[in-house]
Amino acid sequence: MTNVQINSTNIRYQDGDISRVDVYFHGRNARHTYSVTGYIPLTAKEYQGNEALAALTELVVDKLMKGLRGEEDTEVELEAE
């Protein structure tokens, strides 16, 4: 993945504190032969210290690659949609 861009973040609060952050992204390779779009859910602890765009992008790429390898973590519980 040579180009990942953060589109937006959705910060969720519970009792005035951040409870979860969904980071929406789009990525593609240099030749544009494949692309990926989605979101990575982060815990408040994962988000803290990674708010800057460069750090957040690095974290998203790391989690995306782990997910593609089947190594997804389950720290953040997703609600049934």
ZANUVO-721161 format. One line per field, with one value per atom (N, C-alpha, C): atom name; residue in one letter; x, y, z. Coordinates in steps of 0.2 Angstrom, whole numbers. Each point is the difference from the previous one (the first is absolute). Layout:
ZANUVO-721161
a <- CA,...
r <- A,...
x <- X,...
y <- Y,...
z <- Z,...
This chain:
ZANUVO-721161
a <- N,CA,C,N,CA,C,N,CA,C,N,CA,C,N,CA,C,N,CA,C,N,CA,C,N,CA,C,N,CA,C,N,CA,C,N,CA,C,N,CA,C,N,CA,C,N,CA,C,N,CA,C,N,CA,C,N,CA,C,N,CA,C,N,CA,C,N,CA,C,N,CA,C,N,CA,C,N,CA,C,N,CA,C,N,CA,C,N,CA,C,N,CA,C,N,CA,C,N,CA,C,N,CA,C,N,CA,C,N,CA,C,N,CA,C,N,CA,C,N,CA,C,N,CA,C,N,CA,C,N,CA,C,N,CA,C,N,CA,C,N,CA,C,N,CA,C,N,CA,C,N,CA,C,N,CA,C,N,CA,C,N,CA,C,N,CA,C,N,CA,C,N,CA,C,N,CA,C,N,CA,C,N,CA,C,N,CA,C,N,CA,C,N,CA,C,N,CA,C,N,CA,C,N,CA,C,N,CA,C,N,CA,C,N,CA,C,N,CA,C,N,CA,C,N,CA,C,N,CA,C,N,CA,C,N,CA,C,N,CA,C,N,CA,C,N,CA,C,N,CA,C,N,CA,C,N,CA,C,N,CA,C,N,CA,C,N,CA,C,N,CA,C,N,CA,C,N,CA,C,N,CA,C
r <- M,M,M,T,T,T,N,N,N,V,V,V,Q,Q,Q,I,I,I,N,N,N,S,S,S,T,T,T,N,N,N,I,I,I,R,R,R,Y,Y,Y,Q,Q,Q,D,D,D,G,G,G,D,D,D,I,I,I,S,S,S,R,R,R,V,V,V,D,D,D,V,V,V,Y,Y,Y,F,F,F,H,H,H,G,G,G,R,R,R,N,N,N,A,A,A,R,R,R,H,H,H,T,T,T,Y,Y,Y,S,S,S,V,V,V,T,T,T,G,G,G,Y,Y,Y,I,I,I,P,P,P,L,L,L,T,T,T,A,A,A,K,K,K,E,E,E,Y,Y,Y,Q,Q,Q,G,G,G,N,N,N,E,E,E,A,A,A,L,L,L,A,A,A,A,A,A,L,L,L,T,T,T,E,E,E,L,L,L,V,V,V,V,V,V,D,D,D,K,K,K,L,L,L,M,M,M,K,K,K,G,G,G,L,L,L,R,R,R,G,G,G,E,E,E,E,E,E,D,D,D,T,T,T,E,E,E,V,V,V,E,E,E,L,L,L,E,E,E,A,A,A,E,E,E
x <- 4,-4,5,-1,5,-3,-7,-3,-7,1,-6,-2,-6,-2,-6,1,-6,-5,-6,-6,-3,-1,-3,0,-1,-1,-6,-3,-6,1,0,2,-6,0,-6,2,-5,1,-5,2,-4,2,-5,1,5,0,5,7,2,6,0,5,0,0,-5,0,2,0,2,1,4,1,0,-4,0,3,6,4,-2,-3,-2,6,2,5,-1,4,1,7,1,7,0,6,1,8,1,7,2,7,2,-3,-1,-3,-7,-3,-8,-3,3,-3,-4,1,-5,-1,-6,-1,-4,0,-3,-3,-6,-4,-3,0,-3,1,0,1,4,4,3,-2,-4,-2,6,1,5,-2,3,-2,3,-3,3,7,2,7,5,-3,4,0,-5,-1,5,0,4,7,3,7,1,-5,0,-5,-1,-5,2,7,3,-1,-1,-2,5,7,5,0,-1,0,-7,-5,-7,1,3,0,4,6,4,-3,-4,-4,-5,-4,-5,3,6,3,2,3,2,-6,-5,-6,-3,0,-3,4,7,4,-1,0,-2,-6,-5,-7,0,4,1,3,5,3,-4,-6,-4,2,4,2,-4,-6,-4,0,0,-1,-7,-2,-7,-1,4,0,-6,-3,-5,-6,-6,-6,-4,-2,-4,-8,-4,-7,-3,-5,-4,-3,1,-3,-6
y <- -6,6,6,4,5,7,0,7,-1,2,-1,7,2,7,-1,4,0,5,-2,4,4,-4,3,-4,3,-4,1,-5,1,-2,5,-1,-1,-5,-2,1,3,2,-4,-2,-3,4,3,3,6,3,6,-2,-7,-2,-4,0,-3,-8,-3,-7,-4,3,-4,5,-1,4,-4,1,-3,4,-2,3,-2,4,-2,2,-5,1,-3,2,-3,-1,-5,-2,-3,1,-4,0,-5,-1,6,0,5,-1,-6,-1,1,1,0,-6,-6,-6,-3,2,-2,6,0,5,-3,3,-2,6,-1,6,-3,3,-2,4,-3,3,-4,2,-3,2,-4,2,0,6,0,1,-3,2,7,3,6,0,-5,-1,0,-4,0,7,3,7,5,0,4,0,6,0,-1,-2,-1,4,6,5,3,1,3,-4,3,-3,-6,2,-5,-6,1,-5,-5,4,-4,-4,3,-4,-6,1,-6,-6,3,-5,-4,4,-3,-5,2,-5,-6,1,-6,-5,3,-4,-3,4,-3,-6,1,-6,-6,1,-5,-4,4,-2,-4,2,-4,-6,-1,-6,-4,2,-4,0,6,1,5,1,5,0,6,0,1,-1,0,5,5,4,5,2,4,-4,0,-4,5,-4,4,-2,6,-1,-4,-4,-3,6,-1,5,-2
z <- 0,0,0,-5,-1,2,0,1,4,7,4,2,-1,2,5,6,5,-3,0,-3,6,6,5,7,5,6,4,3,3,8,4,7,4,4,4,7,3,7,5,6,5,7,3,6,-1,-5,-1,-2,-1,-2,-6,-4,-6,1,-3,1,-6,-6,-6,-6,-4,-6,-6,-5,-7,-5,-3,-4,-7,-4,-7,-5,-5,-4,-7,-4,-7,-2,-3,-2,-7,-3,-7,-1,-5,-1,-6,-1,-5,-7,-2,-7,0,6,0,-2,1,-2,5,6,6,4,4,5,6,5,6,4,2,4,6,5,6,6,6,6,5,4,5,7,4,7,5,3,5,7,5,7,2,5,2,2,3,1,-6,-5,-7,-3,0,-3,4,6,4,-2,-2,-2,-7,-4,-7,-4,3,-3,-6,0,-6,-6,-6,-6,-2,1,-2,4,7,5,-1,-2,0,-7,-5,-6,1,3,1,4,5,4,-4,-4,-5,-4,-3,-5,4,6,3,2,2,2,-7,-5,-6,-3,0,-2,5,6,5,-2,-1,-2,-7,-5,-6,1,5,1,5,2,5,7,2,6,4,-2,3,8,3,7,2,6,1,6,1,6,0,-6,-1,-1,4,-2,-5,-5,-5,2,-1,1,-6,1,-5,-4,-7,-4,-4
